[in-house]
Amino acid sequence: MFKSILIAFDGSEGSQSALRKGAELAKLSGAELTVLTLYRHHSVLEGSMYVNDAEKPDDVDEIMKTHAKEVAERGASIARESGCEKIRAFVKGGPTARTIVSFSQEHKNDLIVMGSRGMGSIEGFLLGSVSHKVTSLSKCPVLVV
C-alpha cells in the first residue's frame, strides 16, 4: 500500500486531524510517517509584528524556525500517541505548497496527507488554499482531511 507518508503539520485543528488519519494509514500499511512543519521568511517589517525585542529584528527567521521545531515535535508526539513507531519530523522554510511538494519528491513519499484548512495567511485568500495547490502540483496522491 504505502511505504512513506508525509504529513504537512502546522499545529492547527485541521492538521491534527490529518496527522491522526495519516498515523492510522501508516499503522495499517507499516509505512514510515514523516511530519513536515514549515515556516515562512519574514521581512524586518513583518517580523516586527511578531517580535517584542526590537533590538534583534534579524532574529525573526530563527524565532520562526524554533517555533516550527516545537510544532513538528508536538506532531511527532501526537503520532507516537496514535501508535506509530516509524516517525521522523522535519522543519523547512519556504513557500508552503511548493516546499511540501518538493520535500515529498526529494524524500520519495508516496502519499501526502494534509488538512483542508491550516493556519493560513492572506496569501491563501489571494492565491488559493495550500491544499488546493499541493493537489495540483504533486505527482503522488494527496489526501485532504
Phi and psi in radians as a Rosetta constraint file:
Dihedral C 1 N 2 CA 2 C 2 CIRCULARHARMONIC -2.066 0.35
Dihedral N 2 CA 2 C 2 N 3 CIRCULARHARMONIC 2.501 0.35
Dihedral C 2 N 3 CA 3 C 3 CIRCULARHARMONIC -1.876 0.35
Dihedral N 3 CA 3 C 3 N 4 CIRCULARHARMONIC -0.529 0.35
Dihedral C 3 N 4 CA 4 C 4 CIRCULARHARMONIC -2.552 0.35
Dihedral N 4 CA 4 C 4 N 5 CIRCULARHARMONIC 2.016 0.35
Dihedral C 4 N 5 CA 5 C 5 CIRCULARHARMONIC -1.945 0.35
Dihedral N 5 CA 5 C 5 N 6 CIRCULARHARMONIC 2.249 0.35
Dihedral C 5 N 6 CA 6 C 6 CIRCULARHARMONIC -1.771 0.35
Dihedral N 6 CA 6 C 6 N 7 CIRCULARHARMONIC 2.246 0.35
Dihedral C 6 N 7 CA 7 C 7 CIRCULARHARMONIC -1.938 0.35
Dihedral N 7 CA 7 C 7 N 8 CIRCULARHARMONIC 2.129 0.35
Dihedral C 7 N 8 CA 8 C 8 CIRCULARHARMONIC -1.478 0.35
Dihedral N 8 CA 8 C 8 N 9 CIRCULARHARMONIC 1.998 0.35
Dihedral C 8 N 9 CA 9 C 9 CIRCULARHARMONIC -2.190 0.35
Dihedral N 9 CA 9 C 9 N 10 CIRCULARHARMONIC 2.095 0.35
Dihedral C 9 N 10 CA 10 C 10 CIRCULARHARMONIC -2.055 0.35
Dihedral N 10 CA 10 C 10 N 11 CIRCULARHARMONIC 0.098 0.35
Dihedral C 10 N 11 CA 11 C 11 CIRCULARHARMONIC 1.574 0.35
Dihedral N 11 CA 11 C 11 N 12 CIRCULARHARMONIC -0.171 0.35
Dihedral C 11 N 12 CA 12 C 12 CIRCULARHARMONIC -1.214 0.35
Dihedral N 12 CA 12 C 12 N 13 CIRCULARHARMONIC 2.908 0.35
Dihedral C 12 N 13 CA 13 C 13 CIRCULARHARMONIC -1.048 0.35
Dihedral N 13 CA 13 C 13 N 14 CIRCULARHARMONIC -0.721 0.35
Dihedral C 13 N 14 CA 14 C 14 CIRCULARHARMONIC -1.084 0.35
Dihedral N 14 CA 14 C 14 N 15 CIRCULARHARMONIC -0.721 0.35
Dihedral C 14 N 15 CA 15 C 15 CIRCULARHARMONIC -1.281 0.35
Dihedral N 15 CA 15 C 15 N 16 CIRCULARHARMONIC -0.488 0.35
Dihedral C 15 N 16 CA 16 C 16 CIRCULARHARMONIC -1.181 0.35
Dihedral N 16 CA 16 C 16 N 17 CIRCULARHARMONIC -0.692 0.35
Dihedral C 16 N 17 CA 17 C 17 CIRCULARHARMONIC -1.117 0.35
Dihedral N 17 CA 17 C 17 N 18 CIRCULARHARMONIC -0.735 0.35
Dihedral C 17 N 18 CA 18 C 18 CIRCULARHARMONIC -1.105 0.35
Dihedral N 18 CA 18 C 18 N 19 CIRCULARHARMONIC -0.704 0.35
Dihedral C 18 N 19 CA 19 C 19 CIRCULARHARMONIC -1.090 0.35
Dihedral N 19 CA 19 C 19 N 20 CIRCULARHARMONIC -0.784 0.35
Dihedral C 19 N 20 CA 20 C 20 CIRCULARHARMONIC -1.119 0.35
Dihedral N 20 CA 20 C 20 N 21 CIRCULARHARMONIC -0.703 0.35
Dihedral C 20 N 21 CA 21 C 21 CIRCULARHARMONIC -1.170 0.35
Dihedral N 21 CA 21 C 21 N 22 CIRCULARHARMONIC -0.738 0.35
Dihedral C 21 N 22 CA 22 C 22 CIRCULARHARMONIC -1.113 0.35
Dihedral N 22 CA 22 C 22 N 23 CIRCULARHARMONIC -0.679 0.35
Dihedral C 22 N 23 CA 23 C 23 CIRCULARHARMONIC -1.119 0.35
Dihedral N 23 CA 23 C 23 N 24 CIRCULARHARMONIC -0.702 0.35
Dihedral C 23 N 24 CA 24 C 24 CIRCULARHARMONIC -1.077 0.35
Dihedral N 24 CA 24 C 24 N 25 CIRCULARHARMONIC -0.794 0.35
Dihedral C 24 N 25 CA 25 C 25 CIRCULARHARMONIC -1.128 0.35
Dihedral N 25 CA 25 C 25 N 26 CIRCULARHARMONIC -0.682 0.35
Dihedral C 25 N 26 CA 26 C 26 CIRCULARHARMONIC -1.108 0.35
Dihedral N 26 CA 26 C 26 N 27 CIRCULARHARMONIC -0.727 0.35
Dihedral C 26 N 27 CA 27 C 27 CIRCULARHARMONIC -1.112 0.35
Dihedral N 27 CA 27 C 27 N 28 CIRCULARHARMONIC -0.753 0.35
Dihedral C 27 N 28 CA 28 C 28 CIRCULARHARMONIC -1.120 0.35
Dihedral N 28 CA 28 C 28 N 29 CIRCULARHARMONIC -0.636 0.35
Dihedral C 28 N 29 CA 29 C 29 CIRCULARHARMONIC -1.815 0.35
Dihedral N 29 CA 29 C 29 N 30 CIRCULARHARMONIC -0.072 0.35
Dihedral C 29 N 30 CA 30 C 30 CIRCULARHARMONIC 1.253 0.35
Dihedral N 30 CA 30 C 30 N 31 CIRCULARHARMONIC 0.385 0.35
Dihedral C 30 N 31 CA 31 C 31 CIRCULARHARMONIC -1.393 0.35
Dihedral N 31 CA 31 C 31 N 32 CIRCULARHARMONIC 2.727 0.35
Dihedral C 31 N 32 CA 32 C 32 CIRCULARHARMONIC -1.407 0.35
Dihedral N 32 CA 32 C 32 N 33 CIRCULARHARMONIC 2.443 0.35
Dihedral C 32 N 33 CA 33 C 33 CIRCULARHARMONIC -1.873 0.35
Dihedral N 33 CA 33 C 33 N 34 CIRCULARHARMONIC 2.211 0.35
Dihedral C 33 N 34 CA 34 C 34 CIRCULARHARMONIC -1.995 0.35
Dihedral N 34 CA 34 C 34 N 35 CIRCULARHARMONIC 2.149 0.35
Dihedral C 34 N 35 CA 35 C 35 CIRCULARHARMONIC -1.745 0.35
Dihedral N 35 CA 35 C 35 N 36 CIRCULARHARMONIC 2.147 0.35
Dihedral C 35 N 36 CA 36 C 36 CIRCULARHARMONIC -2.058 0.35
Dihedral N 36 CA 36 C 36 N 37 CIRCULARHARMONIC 2.157 0.35
Dihedral C 36 N 37 CA 37 C 37 CIRCULARHARMONIC -2.047 0.35
Dihedral N 37 CA 37 C 37 N 38 CIRCULARHARMONIC 2.342 0.35
Dihedral C 37 N 38 CA 38 C 38 CIRCULARHARMONIC -1.940 0.35
Dihedral N 38 CA 38 C 38 N 39 CIRCULARHARMONIC 2.662 0.35
Dihedral C 38 N 39 CA 39 C 39 CIRCULARHARMONIC -2.322 0.35
Dihedral N 39 CA 39 C 39 N 40 CIRCULARHARMONIC 2.668 0.35
Dihedral C 39 N 40 CA 40 C 40 CIRCULARHARMONIC -1.907 0.35
Dihedral N 40 CA 40 C 40 N 41 CIRCULARHARMONIC 2.438 0.35
Dihedral C 40 N 41 CA 41 C 41 CIRCULARHARMONIC -1.118 0.35
Dihedral N 41 CA 41 C 41 N 42 CIRCULARHARMONIC 2.377 0.35
Dihedral C 41 N 42 CA 42 C 42 CIRCULARHARMONIC -2.025 0.35
Dihedral N 42 CA 42 C 42 N 43 CIRCULARHARMONIC 2.441 0.35
Dihedral C 42 N 43 CA 43 C 43 CIRCULARHARMONIC -1.214 0.35
Dihedral N 43 CA 43 C 43 N 44 CIRCULARHARMONIC 2.924 0.35
Dihedral C 43 N 44 CA 44 C 44 CIRCULARHARMONIC -1.045 0.35
Dihedral N 44 CA 44 C 44 N 45 CIRCULARHARMONIC -0.682 0.35
Dihedral C 44 N 45 CA 45 C 45 CIRCULARHARMONIC -1.114 0.35
Dihedral N 45 CA 45 C 45 N 46 CIRCULARHARMONIC -0.849 0.35
Dihedral C 45 N 46 CA 46 C 46 CIRCULARHARMONIC -1.082 0.35
Dihedral N 46 CA 46 C 46 N 47 CIRCULARHARMONIC -0.739 0.35
Dihedral C 46 N 47 CA 47 C 47 CIRCULARHARMONIC -1.103 0.35
Dihedral N 47 CA 47 C 47 N 48 CIRCULARHARMONIC -0.552 0.35
Dihedral C 47 N 48 CA 48 C 48 CIRCULARHARMONIC -1.115 0.35
Dihedral N 48 CA 48 C 48 N 49 CIRCULARHARMONIC -0.358 0.35
Dihedral C 48 N 49 CA 49 C 49 CIRCULARHARMONIC -1.339 0.35
Dihedral N 49 CA 49 C 49 N 50 CIRCULARHARMONIC -0.361 0.35
Dihedral C 49 N 50 CA 50 C 50 CIRCULARHARMONIC -1.821 0.35
Dihedral N 50 CA 50 C 50 N 51 CIRCULARHARMONIC -0.402 0.35
Dihedral C 50 N 51 CA 51 C 51 CIRCULARHARMONIC -1.899 0.35
Dihedral N 51 CA 51 C 51 N 52 CIRCULARHARMONIC 2.278 0.35
Dihedral C 51 N 52 CA 52 C 52 CIRCULARHARMONIC -1.423 0.35
Dihedral N 52 CA 52 C 52 N 53 CIRCULARHARMONIC -0.406 0.35
Dihedral C 52 N 53 CA 53 C 53 CIRCULARHARMONIC -1.557 0.35
Dihedral N 53 CA 53 C 53 N 54 CIRCULARHARMONIC 1.583 0.35
Dihedral C 53 N 54 CA 54 C 54 CIRCULARHARMONIC -1.174 0.35
Dihedral N 54 CA 54 C 54 N 55 CIRCULARHARMONIC -0.238 0.35
Dihedral C 54 N 55 CA 55 C 55 CIRCULARHARMONIC -1.291 0.35
Dihedral N 55 CA 55 C 55 N 56 CIRCULARHARMONIC -0.329 0.35
Dihedral C 55 N 56 CA 56 C 56 CIRCULARHARMONIC -2.250 0.35
Dihedral N 56 CA 56 C 56 N 57 CIRCULARHARMONIC 1.047 0.35
Dihedral C 56 N 57 CA 57 C 57 CIRCULARHARMONIC -1.168 0.35
Dihedral N 57 CA 57 C 57 N 58 CIRCULARHARMONIC -0.370 0.35
Dihedral C 57 N 58 CA 58 C 58 CIRCULARHARMONIC -1.312 0.35
Dihedral N 58 CA 58 C 58 N 59 CIRCULARHARMONIC -0.199 0.35
Dihedral C 58 N 59 CA 59 C 59 CIRCULARHARMONIC -1.483 0.35
Dihedral N 59 CA 59 C 59 N 60 CIRCULARHARMONIC 0.082 0.35
Dihedral C 59 N 60 CA 60 C 60 CIRCULARHARMONIC -1.032 0.35
Dihedral N 60 CA 60 C 60 N 61 CIRCULARHARMONIC -0.815 0.35
Dihedral C 60 N 61 CA 61 C 61 CIRCULARHARMONIC -1.071 0.35
Dihedral N 61 CA 61 C 61 N 62 CIRCULARHARMONIC -0.673 0.35
Dihedral C 61 N 62 CA 62 C 62 CIRCULARHARMONIC -1.167 0.35
Dihedral N 62 CA 62 C 62 N 63 CIRCULARHARMONIC -0.679 0.35
Dihedral C 62 N 63 CA 63 C 63 CIRCULARHARMONIC -1.117 0.35
Dihedral N 63 CA 63 C 63 N 64 CIRCULARHARMONIC -0.777 0.35
Dihedral C 63 N 64 CA 64 C 64 CIRCULARHARMONIC -1.115 0.35
Dihedral N 64 CA 64 C 64 N 65 CIRCULARHARMONIC -0.697 0.35
Dihedral C 64 N 65 CA 65 C 65 CIRCULARHARMONIC -1.136 0.35
Dihedral N 65 CA 65 C 65 N 66 CIRCULARHARMONIC -0.736 0.35
Dihedral C 65 N 66 CA 66 C 66 CIRCULARHARMONIC -1.087 0.35
Dihedral N 66 CA 66 C 66 N 67 CIRCULARHARMONIC -0.766 0.35
Dihedral C 66 N 67 CA 67 C 67 CIRCULARHARMONIC -1.083 0.35
Dihedral N 67 CA 67 C 67 N 68 CIRCULARHARMONIC -0.752 0.35
Dihedral C 67 N 68 CA 68 C 68 CIRCULARHARMONIC -1.071 0.35
Dihedral N 68 CA 68 C 68 N 69 CIRCULARHARMONIC -0.660 0.35
Dihedral C 68 N 69 CA 69 C 69 CIRCULARHARMONIC -1.077 0.35
Dihedral N 69 CA 69 C 69 N 70 CIRCULARHARMONIC -0.738 0.35
Dihedral C 69 N 70 CA 70 C 70 CIRCULARHARMONIC -1.091 0.35
Dihedral N 70 CA 70 C 70 N 71 CIRCULARHARMONIC -0.730 0.35
Dihedral C 70 N 71 CA 71 C 71 CIRCULARHARMONIC -1.123 0.35
Dihedral N 71 CA 71 C 71 N 72 CIRCULARHARMONIC -0.786 0.35
Dihedral C 71 N 72 CA 72 C 72 CIRCULARHARMONIC -1.072 0.35
Dihedral N 72 CA 72 C 72 N 73 CIRCULARHARMONIC -0.727 0.35
Dihedral C 72 N 73 CA 73 C 73 CIRCULARHARMONIC -1.132 0.35
Dihedral N 73 CA 73 C 73 N 74 CIRCULARHARMONIC -0.657 0.35
Dihedral C 73 N 74 CA 74 C 74 CIRCULARHARMONIC -1.110 0.35
Dihedral N 74 CA 74 C 74 N 75 CIRCULARHARMONIC -0.713 0.35
Dihedral C 74 N 75 CA 75 C 75 CIRCULARHARMONIC -1.086 0.35
Dihedral N 75 CA 75 C 75 N 76 CIRCULARHARMONIC -0.765 0.35
Dihedral C 75 N 76 CA 76 C 76 CIRCULARHARMONIC -1.101 0.35
Dihedral N 76 CA 76 C 76 N 77 CIRCULARHARMONIC -0.656 0.35
Dihedral C 76 N 77 CA 77 C 77 CIRCULARHARMONIC -1.130 0.35
Dihedral N 77 CA 77 C 77 N 78 CIRCULARHARMONIC -0.749 0.35
Dihedral C 77 N 78 CA 78 C 78 CIRCULARHARMONIC -1.082 0.35
Dihedral N 78 CA 78 C 78 N 79 CIRCULARHARMONIC -0.718 0.35
Dihedral C 78 N 79 CA 79 C 79 CIRCULARHARMONIC -1.116 0.35
Dihedral N 79 CA 79 C 79 N 80 CIRCULARHARMONIC -0.719 0.35
Dihedral C 79 N 80 CA 80 C 80 CIRCULARHARMONIC -1.081 0.35
Dihedral N 80 CA 80 C 80 N 81 CIRCULARHARMONIC -0.749 0.35
Dihedral C 80 N 81 CA 81 C 81 CIRCULARHARMONIC -1.114 0.35
Dihedral N 81 CA 81 C 81 N 82 CIRCULARHARMONIC -0.455 0.35
Dihedral C 81 N 82 CA 82 C 82 CIRCULARHARMONIC -1.414 0.35
Dihedral N 82 CA 82 C 82 N 83 CIRCULARHARMONIC -0.074 0.35
Dihedral C 82 N 83 CA 83 C 83 CIRCULARHARMONIC 1.787 0.35
Dihedral N 83 CA 83 C 83 N 84 CIRCULARHARMONIC 0.102 0.35
Dihedral C 83 N 84 CA 84 C 84 CIRCULARHARMONIC -1.348 0.35
Dihedral N 84 CA 84 C 84 N 85 CIRCULARHARMONIC 2.506 0.35
Dihedral C 84 N 85 CA 85 C 85 CIRCULARHARMONIC -1.908 0.35
Dihedral N 85 CA 85 C 85 N 86 CIRCULARHARMONIC -0.663 0.35
Dihedral C 85 N 86 CA 86 C 86 CIRCULARHARMONIC -1.677 0.35
Dihedral N 86 CA 86 C 86 N 87 CIRCULARHARMONIC 1.698 0.35
Dihedral C 86 N 87 CA 87 C 87 CIRCULARHARMONIC -2.313 0.35
Dihedral N 87 CA 87 C 87 N 88 CIRCULARHARMONIC 2.360 0.35
Dihedral C 87 N 88 CA 88 C 88 CIRCULARHARMONIC -2.255 0.35
Dihedral N 88 CA 88 C 88 N 89 CIRCULARHARMONIC 2.523 0.35
Dihedral C 88 N 89 CA 89 C 89 CIRCULARHARMONIC -2.144 0.35
Dihedral N 89 CA 89 C 89 N 90 CIRCULARHARMONIC 2.406 0.35
Dihedral C 89 N 90 CA 90 C 90 CIRCULARHARMONIC -2.316 0.35
Dihedral N 90 CA 90 C 90 N 91 CIRCULARHARMONIC 2.710 0.35
Dihedral C 90 N 91 CA 91 C 91 CIRCULARHARMONIC -2.231 0.35
Dihedral N 91 CA 91 C 91 N 92 CIRCULARHARMONIC 2.306 0.35
Dihedral C 91 N 92 CA 92 C 92 CIRCULARHARMONIC -2.372 0.35
Dihedral N 92 CA 92 C 92 N 93 CIRCULARHARMONIC 2.655 0.35
Dihedral C 92 N 93 CA 93 C 93 CIRCULARHARMONIC -1.875 0.35
Dihedral N 93 CA 93 C 93 N 94 CIRCULARHARMONIC 2.607 0.35
Dihedral C 93 N 94 CA 94 C 94 CIRCULARHARMONIC 2.464 0.35
Dihedral N 94 CA 94 C 94 N 95 CIRCULARHARMONIC -3.140 0.35
Dihedral C 94 N 95 CA 95 C 95 CIRCULARHARMONIC -1.118 0.35
Dihedral N 95 CA 95 C 95 N 96 CIRCULARHARMONIC 2.244 0.35
Dihedral C 95 N 96 CA 96 C 96 CIRCULARHARMONIC -0.936 0.35
Dihedral N 96 CA 96 C 96 N 97 CIRCULARHARMONIC -1.100 0.35
Dihedral C 96 N 97 CA 97 C 97 CIRCULARHARMONIC -1.078 0.35
Dihedral N 97 CA 97 C 97 N 98 CIRCULARHARMONIC -0.844 0.35
Dihedral C 97 N 98 CA 98 C 98 CIRCULARHARMONIC -1.132 0.35
Dihedral N 98 CA 98 C 98 N 99 CIRCULARHARMONIC -0.616 0.35
Dihedral C 98 N 99 CA 99 C 99 CIRCULARHARMONIC -1.211 0.35
Dihedral N 99 CA 99 C 99 N 100 CIRCULARHARMONIC -0.693 0.35
Dihedral C 99 N 100 CA 100 C 100 CIRCULARHARMONIC -1.055 0.35
Dihedral N 100 CA 100 C 100 N 101 CIRCULARHARMONIC -0.837 0.35
Dihedral C 100 N 101 CA 101 C 101 CIRCULARHARMONIC -1.153 0.35
Dihedral N 101 CA 101 C 101 N 102 CIRCULARHARMONIC -0.794 0.35
Dihedral C 101 N 102 CA 102 C 102 CIRCULARHARMONIC -1.168 0.35
Dihedral N 102 CA 102 C 102 N 103 CIRCULARHARMONIC -0.665 0.35
Dihedral C 102 N 103 CA 103 C 103 CIRCULARHARMONIC -1.067 0.35
Dihedral N 103 CA 103 C 103 N 104 CIRCULARHARMONIC -0.775 0.35
Dihedral C 103 N 104 CA 104 C 104 CIRCULARHARMONIC -1.052 0.35
Dihedral N 104 CA 104 C 104 N 105 CIRCULARHARMONIC -0.733 0.35
Dihedral C 104 N 105 CA 105 C 105 CIRCULARHARMONIC -1.177 0.35
Dihedral N 105 CA 105 C 105 N 106 CIRCULARHARMONIC -0.767 0.35
Dihedral C 105 N 106 CA 106 C 106 CIRCULARHARMONIC -1.073 0.35
Dihedral N 106 CA 106 C 106 N 107 CIRCULARHARMONIC -0.643 0.35
Dihedral C 106 N 107 CA 107 C 107 CIRCULARHARMONIC -1.693 0.35
Dihedral N 107 CA 107 C 107 N 108 CIRCULARHARMONIC 0.112 0.35
Dihedral C 107 N 108 CA 108 C 108 CIRCULARHARMONIC 0.944 0.35
Dihedral N 108 CA 108 C 108 N 109 CIRCULARHARMONIC 0.722 0.35
Dihedral C 108 N 109 CA 109 C 109 CIRCULARHARMONIC -1.229 0.35
Dihedral N 109 CA 109 C 109 N 110 CIRCULARHARMONIC 2.487 0.35
Dihedral C 109 N 110 CA 110 C 110 CIRCULARHARMONIC -1.855 0.35
Dihedral N 110 CA 110 C 110 N 111 CIRCULARHARMONIC 0.101 0.35
Dihedral C 110 N 111 CA 111 C 111 CIRCULARHARMONIC -2.747 0.35
Dihedral N 111 CA 111 C 111 N 112 CIRCULARHARMONIC 2.406 0.35
Dihedral C 111 N 112 CA 112 C 112 CIRCULARHARMONIC -1.975 0.35
Dihedral N 112 CA 112 C 112 N 113 CIRCULARHARMONIC 2.291 0.35
Dihedral C 112 N 113 CA 113 C 113 CIRCULARHARMONIC -2.101 0.35
Dihedral N 113 CA 113 C 113 N 114 CIRCULARHARMONIC 2.287 0.35
Dihedral C 113 N 114 CA 114 C 114 CIRCULARHARMONIC -2.648 0.35
Dihedral N 114 CA 114 C 114 N 115 CIRCULARHARMONIC 2.782 0.35
Dihedral C 114 N 115 CA 115 C 115 CIRCULARHARMONIC -1.337 0.35
Dihedral N 115 CA 115 C 115 N 116 CIRCULARHARMONIC 2.692 0.35
Dihedral C 115 N 116 CA 116 C 116 CIRCULARHARMONIC -1.267 0.35
Dihedral N 116 CA 116 C 116 N 117 CIRCULARHARMONIC -0.467 0.35
Dihedral C 116 N 117 CA 117 C 117 CIRCULARHARMONIC -2.385 0.35
Dihedral N 117 CA 117 C 117 N 118 CIRCULARHARMONIC 2.349 0.35
Dihedral C 117 N 118 CA 118 C 118 CIRCULARHARMONIC -2.098 0.35
Dihedral N 118 CA 118 C 118 N 119 CIRCULARHARMONIC -2.618 0.35
Dihedral C 118 N 119 CA 119 C 119 CIRCULARHARMONIC -1.158 0.35
Dihedral N 119 CA 119 C 119 N 120 CIRCULARHARMONIC -0.659 0.35
Dihedral C 119 N 120 CA 120 C 120 CIRCULARHARMONIC 1.098 0.35
Dihedral N 120 CA 120 C 120 N 121 CIRCULARHARMONIC -3.114 0.35
Dihedral C 120 N 121 CA 121 C 121 CIRCULARHARMONIC -2.839 0.35
Dihedral N 121 CA 121 C 121 N 122 CIRCULARHARMONIC 3.122 0.35
Dihedral C 121 N 122 CA 122 C 122 CIRCULARHARMONIC -1.083 0.35
Dihedral N 122 CA 122 C 122 N 123 CIRCULARHARMONIC -0.467 0.35
Dihedral C 122 N 123 CA 123 C 123 CIRCULARHARMONIC -0.990 0.35
Dihedral N 123 CA 123 C 123 N 124 CIRCULARHARMONIC -0.660 0.35
Dihedral C 123 N 124 CA 124 C 124 CIRCULARHARMONIC -1.082 0.35
Dihedral N 124 CA 124 C 124 N 125 CIRCULARHARMONIC -0.646 0.35
Dihedral C 124 N 125 CA 125 C 125 CIRCULARHARMONIC -1.262 0.35
Dihedral N 125 CA 125 C 125 N 126 CIRCULARHARMONIC -0.610 0.35
Dihedral C 125 N 126 CA 126 C 126 CIRCULARHARMONIC -1.431 0.35
Dihedral N 126 CA 126 C 126 N 127 CIRCULARHARMONIC -0.649 0.35
Dihedral C 126 N 127 CA 127 C 127 CIRCULARHARMONIC -1.991 0.35
Dihedral N 127 CA 127 C 127 N 128 CIRCULARHARMONIC -0.047 0.35
Dihedral C 127 N 128 CA 128 C 128 CIRCULARHARMONIC 1.807 0.35
Dihedral N 128 CA 128 C 128 N 129 CIRCULARHARMONIC 2.773 0.35
Dihedral C 128 N 129 CA 129 C 129 CIRCULARHARMONIC -1.221 0.35
Dihedral N 129 CA 129 C 129 N 130 CIRCULARHARMONIC 2.700 0.35
Dihedral C 129 N 130 CA 130 C 130 CIRCULARHARMONIC -1.082 0.35
Dihedral N 130 CA 130 C 130 N 131 CIRCULARHARMONIC -0.744 0.35
Dihedral C 130 N 131 CA 131 C 131 CIRCULARHARMONIC -1.080 0.35
Dihedral N 131 CA 131 C 131 N 132 CIRCULARHARMONIC -0.665 0.35
Dihedral C 131 N 132 CA 132 C 132 CIRCULARHARMONIC -1.118 0.35
Dihedral N 132 CA 132 C 132 N 133 CIRCULARHARMONIC -0.757 0.35
Dihedral C 132 N 133 CA 133 C 133 CIRCULARHARMONIC -1.128 0.35
Dihedral N 133 CA 133 C 133 N 134 CIRCULARHARMONIC -0.741 0.35
Dihedral C 133 N 134 CA 134 C 134 CIRCULARHARMONIC -1.105 0.35
Dihedral N 134 CA 134 C 134 N 135 CIRCULARHARMONIC -0.767 0.35
Dihedral C 134 N 135 CA 135 C 135 CIRCULARHARMONIC -1.099 0.35
Dihedral N 135 CA 135 C 135 N 136 CIRCULARHARMONIC -0.543 0.35
Dihedral C 135 N 136 CA 136 C 136 CIRCULARHARMONIC -1.312 0.35
Dihedral N 136 CA 136 C 136 N 137 CIRCULARHARMONIC -0.602 0.35
Dihedral C 136 N 137 CA 137 C 137 CIRCULARHARMONIC -1.637 0.35
Dihedral N 137 CA 137 C 137 N 138 CIRCULARHARMONIC -0.439 0.35
Dihedral C 137 N 138 CA 138 C 138 CIRCULARHARMONIC -1.300 0.35
Dihedral N 138 CA 138 C 138 N 139 CIRCULARHARMONIC 2.488 0.35
Dihedral C 138 N 139 CA 139 C 139 CIRCULARHARMONIC -1.608 0.35
Dihedral N 139 CA 139 C 139 N 140 CIRCULARHARMONIC -0.263 0.35
Dihedral C 139 N 140 CA 140 C 140 CIRCULARHARMONIC -1.822 0.35
Dihedral N 140 CA 140 C 140 N 141 CIRCULARHARMONIC 2.863 0.35
Dihedral C 140 N 141 CA 141 C 141 CIRCULARHARMONIC -1.067 0.35
Dihedral N 141 CA 141 C 141 N 142 CIRCULARHARMONIC 2.575 0.35
Dihedral C 141 N 142 CA 142 C 142 CIRCULARHARMONIC -2.190 0.35
Dihedral N 142 CA 142 C 142 N 143 CIRCULARHARMONIC 2.191 0.35
Dihedral C 142 N 143 CA 143 C 143 CIRCULARHARMONIC -1.810 0.35
Dihedral N 143 CA 143 C 143 N 144 CIRCULARHARMONIC 2.050 0.35
Dihedral C 143 N 144 CA 144 C 144 CIRCULARHARMONIC -1.760 0.35
Dihedral N 144 CA 144 C 144 N 145 CIRCULARHARMONIC 2.107 0.35
